[in-house]
Amino acid sequence: MSTPYKYGLSILIFFVALALFSSYRIHQGLSVKEYRRFQIIPDAAATKNFEDSSASSLQHNTTWRAKMWEELIKSCQNKTKTRRLPKIIGIGVEKCGTHALMQFLIPHPLIRIARRIECHFFDAKPGGSVEDYLKLMPEVEEDIFIMEKTPAYFNFRSPSIPADMKKIVPDAKLLLVLCDPVERVLSDFYQQWIMFNKTNQSQREFGYKTVDEYLDVYLPRVQKTIGDFDEENRLLQEEKIFKLFREDHLSHILTTGFYALHLQRWFKHFNETNLMIIDSGAMIKHPGAVIESAQRFLHLPMVLLKEDYVLDEESGYFCYKDWRNENKLKCLPSDKQRTRNGQKSLSPDAANTLQKFFESHNKALFKMLNRTFWT
């Protein structure tokens, strides 16, 4: 067979295959052009380029979006429901906006949340079976993406959590929100304070009335035990974090912010194809861009758009605008805004001390990810 003939035959086969593919997608109610909108594309700093609407300009047709939404709902109707393992797991970081991320994602017609939002399966039940995990999940249709989020997975209790997770849900996509560890300390401190009160424990039993009192005790303790980030001894430092946590639970208010030390064990089992790292600052300022990027990463149809997330003037925070329900706003509960409304803050001295305390760990993180977050 001559070379020109082979070349011509190859071209013919390609166009026949493309025609068949297009015919199939159109039969399903989608054109090839529309289908391409669903495909994952490189997440090239989507949140930084949120003003560039070229990626989402094709979706401004509200008629198209409404049609696609209904088709997605219909595609799941009259299908057998079974308990399924989650396809999406929010692994942390605690007090960095994981609840906001979940709240902004769950309007998607193909996402359902676990029976308990925070399952605590991998941290509370190390060595648990697939059957045990399934019991925590709802019965859903085959095309549905179940989501659970347990921020404690990132840094609590067992260093084997990443390996256990990869074994039980190898195809899951993980979402990780990182925030300024200095601000995280303040939020986590008041979370612990409230938890002690809810369990009928007094301030005296908690031991610290202010974050400054806590820092006076724990900063020297953690600095002496862990110290600055040490590339040569990072595995040993990780071991010390867990040992300190077992001996003194409240140490995690500080050690959770050693993101680079925690991430090294996650990167043994997950990478950029199944672990999306989100900047909490982008979530606060441009949540719509983050949600669009998350849908690409999760291989979900792009039906949640930047325009769906609007700033609520009363609270000063972004809310989801439910376009299918007279544009009613769905906002975060007030208890998720404790330390961002100005009512709680660090003293200037405490803030400066914490910035120096986390400096080497932040630099290690930025180098590890080749990406700068808070500055």
Helices and strands as residue ranges (DSSP letters): H 3-27, H 32-36, G 53-55, G 57-60, H 62-76, E 82-83, E 88-92, H 98-105, E 111-113, H 121-124, H 130-134, E 139-140, E 145-149, G 151-154, H 161-168, E 173-178, H 181-198, H 203-206, H 211-225, G 231-233, H 234-247, G 249-251, H 252-255, H 259-266, E 275-279, H 280-285, H 287-298, G 306-308, E 309-312, E 317-322, E 328-330, G 334-336, H 348-369
